[in-house]
Amino acid sequence: MNNEERLSLAYDYMHDFHKKDATGHDVAHVNRVLHLATYIAQCEGVTDLLTIKLASLLHDTVDHKLTDVDQAMQRLTLFLQKLNLPEEQQLHILHIIQYMSYSNGNNNAIDLSIEGQIVRDADRLDAIGAIGIARTFQFAGHFGEPMWIENDTQPIDNNTITHYDDWAPSAVKHFYEKLFKLKDLMHTPTAKQLAEQRHQFMCHYINQFFDEWYFEH
């Protein structure tokens, strides 16, 4: 089995898992992560593209927000075995997928290989900027969370709020508990550069959001 065949099987596995997704973890998201990870790897001179592409394609098939993790990991492990990859490479891919997510910051201290760092950067880049904003509101709506719930912490006039733990769940709260933190968690120089513009776009957006929400004339 050659690498093209392996990637084709992985794409089909991913597509079957994500084809009906309405949370923002859909096929289009995975394709963007794949494209971003490939671009970052090329810019950084990292050559193990098969590991990067397979991890990118399969990274959300074990997401706890979407499926039962234990069962999903068993299925994924069996799938990787069918690709006739070296056992070390299989374990490498599984390690990347298991520890690349943000998970409320719990995985930030987990060391990843450069391949894992690239896939993590690509996934986080798709969580910020214009696409990240759209996905955040899509995710919140899918799980019945509102755009925003007014709190006693007003007025909100900047992007540096730290006292958000007592806020009710909402799409806007997610900006503060995760999205605004991602820029400083990028690993590669390429991702850091891309993240800066996307972060600034989110800052402008959230300021505009509050200007309109609390409109006065």
N, C-alpha and C positions, 0 to 999 in steps of 0.2 A: 504494500500500500504506500503510495507516494503522499507527499505533504498536501498537494492539491486535493486529493481524495479525502484526506483526514479533515481538512478545513471544510469541505463540502458536507461531510457527515456531521461535523460540529454545527454548521449553519442550520442544517435540517433539525438537529436536536434542539437548538436554541429557538428556531422558528416555531416548532411544535409547542414549546413551553410558553412562549410569549405572544402567540398570534392573537389571543383574545384579551390581552392586557389593556386595562383602562386606568392604570395607576401612574403612568409616566415611565414604567419599566417595560416598555414595549419593544418590538423589533427595531423600530427607528432609533430608540435610545441605544440599543446594543450596537447597531451599525455605526452610530456616531462615535461611540467609545472605541470601536475597532479602528475607525479612520483616525481618530485622534492619537491612539496608542501607536499606530503604525507611523504616523507623522513624527511623533516625539522620538520614537526609536531611531528613525532615520536621521533626525537632527542631532541626536545624542551619540550616534555612531554605535548603537547596540544592534547586534547581528542576529540574536536568537529570536527571529520574528515568529517562528512557529509557536513557541511557548507563549509569546505575547499575544498572538492572534487567537490561540485556543482559549487562553485565560480571559481575553476580552469577550469572545463570543459566549462563553459559558458562565460568566461571573455572576449573573443574577438568577441562574437556575437553582440556586440554593439559598436565595435571600429569604430570611425569616419572615419578612413582611408579605411574602408571596406564597410560601409553601412550608410544609413540614421539613425542617432542616435535616434531621437525621435520615429520613427516607430519601430526601433529595440528594444527600451526599452519597448514600449507597448506590442510587441509580447513576449518579455521575461517575463514581469510581468504576463501576462496571462498564460504563460507556467508554471511558478512557482506556481501559484494558483492551477493548475491542479495536482500538486504533493502532495497536501493535507498537506503542511507544516504549522506549526504555523505561523501566520502573522508576528510575531516578527522575526522569522528566515528568512522569505522571504525578509523582509526589510533589514535585516543584509546582506544577499547575494547580494541584489541589490546595497547596499551602497558600499560594497567591489568592485564590478564590476565597478561601476560608477567612483570611485576615486582612483583605484589602478594604473592606467597608468601613465607614465612619463609626457606626455602632455606638453612638453617644460619646465618641472620643475614646472608647475602650481599646481600640486597636492601634491608636496612634503610637504607642510605645513598642509595637511589634515590628521587629526588623524584617524587611522584605529585600529580596534580591533586586538588582537594578531592573530586571524585567517586571517584577512585582510592583516596584515603585512607578514604573511607566504606566502600567494598567491602572493602578490606583489614581495616579494623576489624571489620566484620561477620564475615568469615571467621575472624579470630582470636578473636572472642568465642565462636564455636562450637567452638573448640579448647580452651576452658577451662570451668571449672564442672562440673556434674554430667554434662552431655552430653559435654564434652571428656574427662572421665575415661573414660566408657563407650567413646568412639571410640578412645581411646588403647589400651585393652585389646583392643578388637576388631581394631585395626590390627596390634598386636603378635602376636596369635594367628593372624591370617591369614598373616603372614609368618614364622611359626614361632619367634617370640621368646617367652621365658617372662615371667611376671609380674615376677619379681625373682630375681636371683642374688646370694647373699651375697658380700660383699667384705671386704677387710682394713681398710676405712675405718670400721668400726663403733667405737663405737655411733653410730647415727643418731638424733638427737633433735630436729632442727629442720629448717626449710625453707631454710636458707642455705648448704647444702653447695656448695663450689666445686670440690672435687677429685673429679670424677666421670669424667674423660676415660678413665681406665683401667678403668672398669667395663665388664663385658660387656653387650651389648645386652639391654635388657629394657623392659617397659612403664614401670616405675618410673623407670628412668634417663631416659626421655623427659621426665618432669616437670622434671628439673633442667636438661637440655640445651635445653629449649624452653619448656614450658608455664609455668613460674614466671617466665619473662622477659617474657611477652606483656603483662602488665598495664601495664608501664612503656613499652610500645611503641605504645600506642593513640594515635591522632591527635586525635580529636574529643572535646570535653568529654562528650558523651552516652555515647560508648563507654568513656571512662575511668571514668565513674560505674558503668556496668553491669559493667565488668571488676573493679572492686574487690570486689564481693560474690562473684563467681565465683572470684576468686583466693583469697579467704579460705576458701571452701568446699573448695578443693583442698588448702589448708594443713591444715585440720582432717582431711581425708580421709587424707592421706599420713601424718600423725601416728598416726591410728587404724590405718592399714595396718601400720606398723611395731610398734605396741603389740601387735597380734595376731600378727604374724609372729614376733616375739621374745618371745612371752608367757612370763611367769614367775609362779609363785605360791608 
